[in-house]
Amino acid sequence: MDNTCESLLPVKPNRRINAKSAVRKSVTHIVLILLCLFFIFPFAYMFFMSFMTDLESVGSPQVVFMPQGRWIAANYKNVFDADFIRYFLNTATVICVNLVLVPIASTLCAFGFTRCKFKGREVCFAIVLATIMLPAMAVQIPLYVLYVKLGWVNTLLPLTVPAAFGGGAMNIFLAKQFMRSIPSSLDEAAVIDGASRFRVYRSIYMPLCMPIVIFIMIGVFNGTWNDFMGPLMYCRSAESYTLALGVYYKFAGRLNAGNFPNVQMATGVVMIIPSALVFFIFQKQLIDGVAIGGIKG
């Protein structure tokens, strides 16, 4: 009798809430899994195609998702030819120079805007920020004319030298916002002890700004590794091509012995690996740099 009466009682509100919450979470997880599969599919297809034979990669006799017979690892051997090595060395040179110059230049500019008092400081910083609003196409022609007159076209100088002049307005802004969270008493004490402004920047601010410096370096690496428009404008001969531009020209022609889709996909996999490794290795520093910069700024 008691069990019958209990079954006739209305369901408690907390049980209804728990049921709705479980349904909502299940639907959310299903949607996220479907979206994940949707975005992973092109990369999975590229990976599997990189191991196909030449005929399978062109869809003969039929289009397949995975290699039907033996997996051809030799496709990756065909990627690393002399041209690819030359393009890689050019890209490595540009990346190394930018990884050194951009963090130094951006943090040095940010230090001047944050801790150095001079007339027109806020106006200068506002002008720097205003450059973010300029469309990229609006400055490419003047820059190209400038580099032509300097004789830098068909060299790597247009891709490296500008890194020494601020590193970009956004990098300067992020570094400045981060430096604002550092107590001014630290540099004031150092100045009293006889340290110069540059010594304060080098010994105090640079070590404390490592989270945002790592964040800037990750952005510089990915931007330089994937840069296509810059080399397309300034690099005219194969000796100065970077990977993004060299691979494009390499596979832009007709199919030949080393230009089938399987080799193209193998090249794509090889080019994705560095960016993926950088992200997975520095994922924590990347998130911390954004979070600390946003909270303390």
N, C-alpha and C positions, 0 to 999 in steps of 0.2 A: 504493500500500500504506500509506504514511504517513497519507494523508488518511482512508482507511478506518479505521485504528486510532484516529485522533483523533476520528472521529465516534462510535466506540463508547465513548469515555471519558465518565464522568458529567459533567453540567453543573456548572460551578463554582457554589459557594454564592452568590457575590456577584451572579452573573447572575440567579439565582432571586430574590434580595432585590430587585434592580432591577426585575424584572418585577412582583413583588408591589407594590412601591411605585408603579409606573406605573399599575397597575390600581386601586389604592386612591385615587390622586390623580384618576384619570379619573372614578371613581364619585363622589368628593366634589364635583368640579366639576359633574357632571351634576345631582346633588341640589341644589347651591346655585343653579344656573341655574333649575331647576324651581321652587324656593322663591321666587326673585327674580321670576319670571314670575307666580307665584301672588299675591304681594303687590302687584305693579305693576298687575295687571289692573284692580282697581277704579278706580285713578287714571286709567289709560288710557281706560277706558270713560267716566268722568266728563268727561275732556277731549274725547273725540270727541262725546259727547252735547251738549256745550255749543255745538257748531257745527251741530246738527241743526235741521230745521224743527220746528214745533209738532207736526205729525202724526207725524213720525218719532220724536220724543222720547216720545210716549205709546204707541208701538208700533202705529201704524196706517199701512199695512195689516198690517205684520208687524214683529217686533222685529229691529232691525239693530244692528250693533256700530259702524259708521262711517256718516257721512252718505252717502247714495246719490246725491245730486245736488250742488247748490251748497252750499258751506260758508257758514253764516249767521254772519258776524262781528258782526252787529247785536245778537245776544244779549248781548254784553258791554256794549254801549251801554245796554241796558235795565237793567243791574245798577246803574249809577251814577246813580240817581235822587236826589231830594232827601232821602229817608229814609236811604238808604245813606250819603250824605255826612254827615248829622247823626250817625248811629251811629258812623261812622269818626272824626269829630272827638271824640266822647265817649271812644272807645277810645284815641285818640292822647293825650288829656289824662291818662287814667288811667295809660297806659304811661309817659309822660314823667315824671310825678310818682314812680311806683314805681322807675323806672330811676335816679333821683337819690337818693331817700330810702333804698331798701333796701340798696344797697351801703354807703352811709355809716353807716347805723344798725347793720348787721350787723358791719362791721369795727370800728366804735367799741366795740360790746359785746364783741367778741372781743379787742380790745386791752385792755379793762379786765380781762377774765378771764385774760389771758395775762401782762401786764406790771404790772398794778396789784395790790399786795398789800393785802388787807383781810380782816377777820375774816368767816368764813362764805363765802369766795369759792368753795370747792369745793362747798359745799352749794347755793349759788345756781346754780352751773353745772349741778349735778345736777338741780335743779328745772327749769331751762330744757330740758335734754335729756329730762326726763320728759314734757314737754308733747308730744313727738313721738308718744308712745304713746296720747294722747287721741284718740278717734274724732272726726272732723270734725263729725258730727251732735250730739255731746255739748256742743259750745260754740256751735253756731249759734243756738239759742234764747236763751241768755243774751246773746249779742252782739246779736241782733235786738231784744230788750227794751231793752238799753242804748242802741242807736241810735234807737229810737223815743222814748225819754225825752229824748235829746239833740236830737231834731228833725232827724236826718240822713237819715231814710228818704225815698226819692224824690229823692236827690241823689247826687253822686259821692263824697261825703265818706267813706262806709264803705269805698269801694274804694281810697282814697288815704291817708287819715290814718293807718290802722294801719301803713303802711309805715315810718313814722317811729319805731316802737317795736320795733326789733330786727330786723325783716325776716324773722322765722321762725327757729325753733330750728336747723333744718338748715343754714341759711346762716351762723348764728353758729358752729356747730360746725365747718363747713368752713373758715371764716376763722381760727378759733382754731387748728386743726390746722396751717394754713399758717404762721401767725405763730410757732408754736413752733419752726420751723426757722430763724428769723432770729436771729443771735447777739445775746445780751443786751448784749454789750459796746458795740454801736452806740448804743442808747438810754442806756446808762450814761455814755458819753462825751458825748453830747448834753446830758444833765442836768448834768454837771460844767461844761460850757460855758455853762450858764445857761438852757437850753431848758426850757420847760414841758412837762408831759405831753401836752397837746394839740398842741404844736409838734412833739414827737417823733412823735406819731401822724400828723400831717399831712405832715411833711417826710421822714420816714424810712419808716414802715410802709406808708403808702398807696402810694407809688411801687413799693415792693418787692412789694406784694400785688396788683399789677395782673393777673397771670394768674388768680388766684382771683376777683378782682373781675369780670373779664370773664366768667368762668364763671357767677357769680351773676347778672350782668346778662342773660345769655342765658336762664337759667332764668326770670328775672322776666319777660322779654319774652314767651316762649312761654306761661308760665302766665297772664299777664294777657291776652294776645291771645285765648287759647282759653277764658278763664274764662266759665262759664255760670251756675253756681250762685250766685255772689255777686251779679251783676246781677239774677238771677231773684228773689232775696230782697229786695233793697233798692230796686230801680228799678221804679216802678209806672206811670210815664207814658212815652210815646214820646220825650219830650224828653231823658230821662236814660238811654235804652237804649244799651248798647254793641253792637258788631257781632254778637257771638255770640247775644245775646238778641234783638236787633232782627231779624236774619235769620230766626231761628226763628219769631217772630210774623208776619213778613212772608209766609212761605211755609206757614203752618199752616192757612190757609183753603182754600177751593175753588179750582179752576183758573180763571184769568181771562187776560186778554190779556198780562199781565206775570208770570204765575205758572206757566208751563208748566215741565216738567222741564228743558228746555234752558236756561232762564234760571236755574233753581235750580243746575244743574251749573256754569254760568258763574260764579255767585256763589261756589260752592265752590272753583273754580279760583282765583279772585281772592283768596279768604281763605287759601289754601294758600301762595301766592307769598311773602308776607313771611316766614313761618316757614322756608320752604325757602331763601330768600336768606340769612337770618341764619345758618342752619346751614352752608351752603356757604361763606360769607364767613369765618365764625369757626370753621370746623371744626378748624383747627390749634390755635387758642387754647382751644377747648373740650376737646380731647383732652389738651393740655398742662396745663390747669388741673386736670383729674381726676388725671393721672399724677403731677404735682408734689405735689399735695395728699396723694395716697395714699402716695407714697414718703417725703416729708419728714415727714408726720404721724406 
